[in-house]
Amino acid sequence: MTVVAIFLLLCGLPTVAQDMDSCPLHTGHANSDQHLVDVQKHGDEAMGFPHDKTTHRFRLYADAGAIEVAANDTKDYTNIKAIRSHLSHIATLFSEGDFSVPMLIHDQVPPGVEVMKKEHGQISYTAEEIPTGARLRIKAKSDNALKAVHEFLRFQIKDHHTGDSMDTSTS
């Protein structure tokens, strides 16, 4: 057993350390093709609408951010209704400090969630309709809450592979 441990330390550790960005445990699974498939499958089940007929966007703002979901087809009234219902439900859950849905979708506790739970009184969540879906507008009242929301949204961008900006904007 000791020989195996020494071998791994001498031979395996340098290899692992050189390739940390591709390690699913290090990146929150963001680079794993299978993990993305699982996120999409769990998301479809938890949200009630298919990822391939909708577009998710995660926005970082100076006062916190937003999660936007829109149907790809402007006449897809079934999914538009499902999106609006889901984000309204998420606004209620998040306001109560319940982040079970993102934990189910991502198969882990997303970064920022523990602080968002503790600071739930310092964060507001409002569902707003947009023409083809809805937006969950998030506003933070403290620096600690703001930092946590930004961590959460950046994780979402990476884990969903949306390509959204990781920078804070003014809108």
C-alpha positions as CSV (number, residue, x, y, z in Angstrom):
1,M,0.0,0.0,0.0
2,T,2.8,2.4,0.9
3,V,4.6,1.6,-2.3
4,V,1.5,2.5,-4.3
5,A,1.0,5.8,-2.5
6,I,4.6,6.8,-3.1
7,F,4.4,5.8,-6.7
8,L,1.3,7.9,-7.2
9,L,2.9,10.9,-5.4
10,L,6.0,10.7,-7.5
11,C,4.5,9.8,-10.9
12,G,0.8,10.7,-10.8
13,L,0.7,14.0,-9.0
14,P,2.9,16.0,-11.4
15,T,0.7,14.8,-14.3
16,V,-2.5,15.7,-12.4
17,A,-1.2,19.1,-11.4
18,Q,-0.3,20.0,-15.0
19,D,-3.8,19.2,-16.2
20,M,-6.1,20.7,-13.4
21,D,-8.3,22.6,-15.9
22,S,-9.5,19.3,-17.4
23,C,-10.2,17.7,-14.1
24,P,-13.9,17.5,-13.5
25,L,-13.5,17.7,-9.8
26,H,-11.4,20.8,-10.0
27,T,-13.6,22.6,-12.5
28,G,-17.0,21.7,-11.1
29,H,-17.4,19.3,-14.0
30,A,-17.4,22.1,-16.5
31,N,-15.2,20.4,-19.0
32,S,-16.8,17.0,-18.9
33,D,-19.0,16.2,-21.9
34,Q,-21.0,13.6,-19.9
35,H,-21.5,16.2,-17.1
36,L,-23.0,18.7,-19.6
37,V,-25.4,15.9,-20.9
38,D,-26.4,15.2,-17.3
39,V,-26.9,18.9,-16.6
40,Q,-29.1,19.2,-19.6
41,K,-31.1,16.1,-18.8
42,H,-31.6,17.1,-15.1
43,G,-32.4,20.6,-16.2
44,D,-35.1,19.4,-18.6
45,E,-36.6,17.3,-15.8
46,A,-36.5,20.0,-13.1
47,M,-37.5,22.9,-15.2
48,G,-40.3,21.4,-17.2
49,F,-39.1,22.6,-20.6
50,P,-36.4,21.3,-23.0
51,H,-33.0,22.9,-23.2
52,D,-32.8,22.4,-26.9
53,K,-35.9,24.6,-27.5
54,T,-34.9,27.3,-25.1
55,T,-31.9,29.6,-24.5
56,H,-30.5,30.4,-21.1
57,R,-28.5,33.5,-20.3
58,F,-26.8,34.5,-17.1
59,R,-26.1,38.2,-16.6
60,L,-23.9,39.8,-14.0
61,Y,-24.9,43.4,-12.9
62,A,-23.4,45.8,-10.5
63,D,-26.3,45.2,-8.1
64,A,-26.3,41.3,-8.7
65,G,-27.6,39.8,-11.9
66,A,-30.2,37.9,-13.8
67,I,-31.1,34.5,-15.2
68,E,-33.0,34.8,-18.5
69,V,-34.7,31.9,-20.3
70,A,-36.4,32.4,-23.7
71,A,-38.1,30.0,-26.1
72,N,-36.2,29.8,-29.3
73,D,-39.5,29.9,-31.3
74,T,-41.5,33.1,-30.7
75,K,-44.7,31.1,-31.2
76,D,-43.8,28.3,-28.8
77,Y,-46.5,29.3,-26.2
78,T,-46.3,26.0,-24.3
79,N,-42.6,26.5,-23.5
80,I,-43.0,30.3,-22.9
81,K,-45.7,29.5,-20.3
82,A,-43.5,26.8,-18.7
83,I,-40.5,29.1,-18.5
84,R,-42.5,31.8,-16.8
85,S,-44.0,29.4,-14.4
86,H,-40.6,27.9,-13.6
87,L,-38.8,31.2,-13.0
88,S,-41.7,32.4,-10.8
89,H,-41.4,29.2,-8.8
90,I,-37.6,29.6,-8.6
91,A,-38.0,33.2,-7.3
92,T,-40.2,31.9,-4.5
93,L,-37.8,29.1,-3.6
94,F,-34.6,31.2,-3.7
95,S,-36.4,33.9,-1.6
96,E,-36.9,31.2,1.0
97,G,-33.3,30.1,0.8
98,D,-34.1,26.9,-1.0
99,F,-31.6,26.1,-3.8
100,S,-32.5,22.4,-4.2
101,V,-33.3,22.8,-7.9
102,P,-29.8,24.0,-9.0
103,M,-28.2,21.4,-6.7
104,L,-30.3,18.7,-8.5
105,I,-29.5,20.0,-11.9
106,H,-25.8,20.3,-11.3
107,D,-25.3,17.3,-9.0
108,Q,-23.4,19.6,-6.6
109,V,-23.8,22.7,-4.4
110,P,-23.0,25.6,-6.8
111,P,-20.5,28.1,-5.6
112,G,-22.1,31.0,-3.7
113,V,-25.2,29.0,-2.6
114,E,-24.1,28.6,1.0
115,V,-23.7,32.4,1.4
116,M,-26.9,33.1,-0.6
117,K,-28.8,30.9,1.9
118,K,-27.3,32.7,4.9
119,E,-27.8,36.1,3.3
120,H,-31.3,35.4,1.8
121,G,-32.7,38.4,3.6
122,Q,-30.1,40.6,1.8
123,I,-31.0,39.3,-1.7
124,S,-34.3,39.8,-3.6
125,Y,-35.5,37.6,-6.5
126,T,-38.1,38.9,-8.9
127,A,-39.6,37.0,-11.8
128,E,-40.2,39.3,-14.8
129,E,-41.8,38.4,-18.1
130,I,-39.9,39.0,-21.3
131,P,-41.5,38.5,-24.8
132,T,-40.5,34.8,-25.2
133,G,-40.0,33.7,-21.6
134,A,-38.9,35.2,-18.3
135,R,-36.1,36.7,-16.3
136,L,-35.2,36.1,-12.7
137,R,-33.8,39.5,-11.6
138,I,-31.5,39.2,-8.6
139,K,-30.5,42.2,-6.4
140,A,-28.1,42.1,-3.5
141,K,-28.1,44.5,-0.6
142,S,-24.7,43.6,0.8
143,D,-21.2,43.1,-0.6
144,N,-21.1,39.6,0.7
145,A,-24.4,38.7,-1.0
146,L,-23.3,40.4,-4.2
147,K,-20.1,38.4,-4.3
148,A,-22.0,35.1,-3.7
149,V,-24.6,35.9,-6.4
150,H,-21.7,36.6,-8.9
151,E,-20.0,33.3,-8.0
152,F,-23.3,31.5,-8.5
153,L,-23.9,33.1,-11.9
154,R,-20.4,32.6,-13.1
155,F,-20.7,28.9,-12.2
156,Q,-23.9,28.7,-14.2
157,I,-22.2,30.2,-17.2
158,K,-19.4,27.7,-17.1
159,D,-21.6,24.6,-16.2
160,H,-24.2,25.4,-18.9
161,H,-21.5,26.4,-21.4
162,T,-23.5,29.5,-22.4
163,G,-20.5,31.7,-23.3
164,D,-22.1,34.6,-21.5
165,S,-19.8,37.4,-20.2
166,M,-18.2,36.8,-16.8
167,D,-17.8,40.6,-16.4
168,T,-20.3,42.8,-14.7
169,S,-22.4,45.1,-16.9
170,T,-24.6,48.1,-16.0
171,S,-27.9,46.9,-17.4
